[in-house]
């Protein structure tokens, strides 16, 4: 049986859907940190990526516009660095706090973490 509350997100344009990392509530030694001392949630994992933003070149016909998108730099599964206070937090399932994701323009991301 399919979960009828399950939601699939398909971002449009140059929007990206990201699951933010949870802030650490304790140190490695087990000391509980107050909210003010916790690391900000500045990292996340890309869950979905839009098709890219259309270029605005009036000389092209409507049929040619599909090939005239700016390519997206991040991909599903990438780890990214988030700006402080950027994007819109959206809860996909109102009853589940863990379903909160961040929707943000790719151009607002600070960077993509690549392993070497």
Beta strands, then each sheet from edge to edge (+ up, - down):
strand 1: 15-20
strand 2: 43-49
strand 3: 79-81
strand 4: 88-91
strand 5: 100-105
strand 6: 111-113
sheet 1: 4+ 5- 1+ 2- 3+ 6-
end
